[in-house]
Structures are given as structure tokens and as C-alpha cells.
Amino acid sequence: MLLAIPKNEFQQRQERFIESLNENKCESAVLFAVTDIFYLTGFHFHPTERPIGLFVDPQHKFHLFLPELEREHAEEYSVIDFVHSYKEYPGTTHPMESLKELLLEYQFENKTVGYDSIGYGSSMGYRGPSIDQLINVKAFVSLKGMIEEMRFVKSDNEIELIKESCRWGNLAHRLLQKYTKAGLSEIEITSKASMEATMAMIETLGQDYKPHGSTAFAIFRGQIGPESAFPHAVTQNIILSKGDTLVTGAAASVFGYTSELERVMFVEKYTKEQERYFNHMYEAQEVAFSAIKPGIPYSAVEEEVQKYFKENGLTELTRHHTGHNIGLLGHEAPFFDLGDHTEIKPGMVVTVEPGIYVQGLGGFRHSDTVLVTENGIEMLTYYPRDLASLIC
């Protein structure tokens, strides 16, 4: 069972990155984006006030730059040529002074340097100079979005990790539905379901399992009863009542890769009005499934969904686009949006989640994780979608 990206795939990613650097006429690069550093090196870390970055020298060697407290961690787990550490931040010598010395040592001056961000950024109290203040170069070239585009189409290994995520999200959601009852609080229900699913997950997968994110979970995230009409509500410890509309979410991270499973459920009973909006949401999702094909733009899928909403007088009850890519992040580009004309390609993994939101009644949104194939789609999430299966 695959539970990690193998070393040779990280090396292949680095080779592709060098090819992209050459295409952008860059001789070297400095990167600070956490997800992209993990994608290229396998080094998973928690960004704090202490700067961490990845730089690629003109000889195409990959270097991690990080605080001393992360050095052994990086040496143990990363696919990298060199690890450089500084003592502490802010320290008696600012870390960026240490980075400057390294960039000079590895001949970054008077070169064309690519970057994703002109400096390290953190909301945890970090202050420091940008890299254009450190060295004199021939030119700085923005690479923002370049690695994200490398992540658009998933490898076979990535797809297997996402499928594994779907399996455990499915179990967590099954337990969530099992424990959902009127009179109980959302925190009680979600905590019990998530913990039970997580224990099953770690016992089944064993010590080779590394989440690099959240273990198995299933939640309501505050989308209970009338509160479910807020697409991104927050947990409020609501007590469930009969007839409540519920919008759920379930997933699990497997070596950093995640999935998305969401369902509309009802507590014991539902009204004709709830049924009507549920059915429209269901049909809108069917429209999206049918529209997704390689070779067309993402916007074309959204056009079909919006056409359905308009024909049924529902446009004013919608709040967001139909979905997005998913992988190392819960939301990744491209998006099923009228303004995103990126071409759909086989190997892309997307969420399909058109929503309807009725103030005072609730929200209606299923979300499924879907693989784009040569001929259409393969459903990766497989929890029941029909109304009869979603009564608690």
C-alpha cells in the first residue's frame, strides 16, 4: 500500500523544476512557499517567525535554508543536496544576513534569479529584508504560480494517496451519520466520529502512515439548521434539532494529500421545501459531472451549472463557483469559475460542489472528489448522494 511519495518522484519533480527555470531564462531560484518546498523536497514543516526557504544554485543543486532546530529534521526526511542552518531568529545575526552569505557563496550575484516571493513572510512576528536588498543580480523573475501549475496534473502516486484519503473520509462520514441525533451537540458528534475513524485509520495503516495534515475527520463546521445557509459557517457548539438541514465535511490527509467529501443531511425528517432544494442541488451536481471533459476550459463547466440555476430561478441563491482542484491543499487552482479558462486535462483531481443557500432554511451542497480521465471522470468519493440515504 502506497503511503508516501517515493524519493525518485521528488527527484523527477526537481528535474521538471529545472526545466521550467530554463524556460523562464533563470539561472537560479529562491522559494519560500511551504507547500511548494514540500512538493519539491518532501520536507514538511510548520512555518513560524523563523525563516525557511529553498534555493537552487546555478549548478542546479537544491539547498534548504532553515533554523538550527529544523536541521536534523530536514536531513532525515528531505530529498535535498544541502541543508544550511542558522542559530535562531532574530538572533545576534539576522537570518537573512546568513542567507545573503550563502547566496554570494553559491554565485547568485549577477545572475538571473527566479523567486516566488521577494522575501520571507510570516504573521508570527517576523521582520526582515527582502532578497532584492541582499544581493545584486542581473534580473529578478517572478515564478509565482509556476510550481502550482506543476501540481495541476497528478501523478499515479499522488492519485493513490488521494484515493486513500477518500477511503478514510468515507469512514469518518459514515460514523458522523451514525452518531448524529437530535439533542446532541455538534462538537460531541464530530469529536466521537473523528476520533473513532482516526483510531481505525492508524491501526490499519500502521507506523508507515504520516498524515502531514489532519487525520481522519468528519465535521459540520457550524452548518446546522439555519446556520447551514452560511457557506463557510464556523463551529458554534449547536445542539441539533429534528428537521435541521446539515452540511457536512469529511476527509483525511495521507502524506499531505487530501480529498473532499460533503453531504447534505436532515435530522429525522425534512419538508417539501427542503426536498425541493436538495433535488436541485443534486441535479446541478449531475450537470457538472456530465460537463467535465478533458480539452475544454474550466469555465465551460461553470457555464453549464449556471445555466441550470438560471433555468430554475435559483441564481440568486448561489454563492460560489462549482469547484476547484485539490491535492496538497484543500483548495488549489484551477477553479470551475466563469473567469478561469484553464484547459481541463486527464490526471487533474477536482471537487464538484455547486451550492444553494436559503436564508432561514439552510444550505444545500454535496461535494465529491473526482479524477479527470481521458474520456470524462472517475468518482473518487463514493458516499451515497441520494436523499433517502442521508436521513439521520
Secondary structure, 3 states (H helix, E strand, C coil): CCCCCCHHHHHHHHHHHHHHHHHCCCCEEEECCHHHHHHHHCCCCCCCCCCCEEEECCCCCEEEEEEHHHHHHHHHHCCCCEEEEECCCCCCCCHHHHHHHHHHHCCCCCCEEEECCCCCCCCCCCCCCCHHHCCCCCEEEECCCHHHHHCCECCHHHHHHHHHHHHHHHHHHHHHHHHCCCCCEHHHHHHHHHHHHHHHHHHHHHHHCCCCCCCCEEECCCCEHHHHHCCCCCCCCCECCCCCEEECEEECCECCECCCEECEEECCCCCHHHHHHHHHHHHHHHHHHHHCCCCCEHHHHHHHHHHHHHHCCCHHHCCCCCEEECCCCCCEEEEECCCCCCECCCCEEEEECCEEEECCCEEEECEEEEEECCCCEEECCCCCCCHHHHEC
